[in-house]
Amino acid sequence: MGSAYYRAESESGDHIEDPSEDALFMLIDDLNSSDNTFVVIQPDEDDPAWFTSVAVLDEGGYEVERRDTTRREHDVVTETSIDRIARDLTIWLAARSISAG
């Protein structure tokens, strides 16, 4: 059985356990193109079955990657709205938690 708990961690070392939509927004908003270029969200376990990441793009905006090996999902999109990214990831993460519980 997979864990229903997950962790968001940015390149700078900031981390939040089970982040809310607002917490995801803050982590993404703190990203920059020099020393804090990405945040990864995944279960707090060895060899997690899924993850998602948000990375700053050189040309502006963000690359959002979502991968879930148990569901054979892999999606990479670009987005400019932090609100939309945080909302979409919150919904995606909730689906992982429900299936793990």
C-alpha positions in Angstrom: 0.0 0.0 0.0 1.4 3.4 -0.9 1.6 6.3 1.4 -1.1 9.0 1.3 1.5 11.5 2.5 3.7 13.5 0.2 6.4 16.2 0.4 7.2 19.2 -1.7 10.9 20.2 -1.8 12.5 23.0 -3.8 16.0 23.2 -5.0 16.9 25.7 -2.3 15.9 23.1 0.4 12.5 24.5 1.4 10.1 21.7 2.0 6.5 21.3 3.1 4.8 18.1 4.2 1.4 17.6 2.5 1.3 21.1 1.0 -2.0 22.9 0.5 -2.8 24.8 -2.7 -1.6 28.0 -1.1 1.7 26.4 0.0 2.3 25.1 -3.5 1.6 28.6 -4.8 4.2 30.0 -2.4 6.9 27.4 -3.3 6.4 28.0 -7.0 6.3 31.8 -6.6 9.7 31.6 -4.8 11.3 29.9 -7.8 13.9 31.8 -9.8 16.3 31.2 -12.7 19.5 31.2 -10.7 19.5 29.1 -7.5 16.0 27.8 -6.9 14.9 26.6 -10.3 12.5 23.7 -9.4 10.2 22.1 -6.9 9.5 18.3 -6.7 6.5 16.8 -5.0 6.4 13.1 -4.3 5.5 10.6 -1.6 7.7 10.5 1.4 8.9 7.0 0.8 11.7 5.0 -0.9 11.2 4.5 -4.7 7.9 6.5 -5.0 5.5 5.4 -7.8 4.7 9.0 -8.7 6.0 12.5 -8.7 5.4 15.9 -10.1 7.8 18.8 -10.7 7.7 22.4 -11.6 10.7 24.0 -13.2 11.4 27.6 -14.3 11.9 27.9 -18.1 14.6 30.2 -19.5 12.1 31.8 -21.9 9.6 32.5 -19.1 6.9 30.4 -17.5 7.1 27.0 -16.0 7.4 23.4 -17.1 5.1 21.1 -15.2 5.8 17.3 -15.3 3.5 14.7 -13.8 4.4 11.0 -13.8 2.6 8.1 -12.2 4.0 4.7 -13.1 1.1 2.7 -11.5 -1.4 4.5 -13.8 1.0 4.7 -16.8 0.6 8.5 -16.9 3.3 10.9 -18.0 2.4 14.5 -18.9 4.6 17.5 -19.5 3.1 21.0 -20.1 4.2 24.6 -20.0 2.2 27.1 -18.0 2.5 30.8 -17.0 -0.1 31.0 -14.3 1.1 30.0 -10.8 -2.6 30.0 -9.7 -3.4 27.4 -12.4 -0.4 25.2 -11.6 -1.1 25.2 -7.9 -4.8 24.4 -8.5 -4.1 21.7 -11.1 -1.4 20.0 -8.9 -3.7 20.1 -5.9 -6.4 18.2 -7.8 -3.8 15.7 -9.3 -2.2 15.1 -5.8 -5.6 14.5 -4.3 -6.3 11.7 -6.8 -3.0 10.1 -5.8 -3.9 10.3 -2.1 -7.3 8.8 -2.6 -6.0 5.8 -4.6 -3.2 5.2 -2.0 -5.6 5.2 1.0 
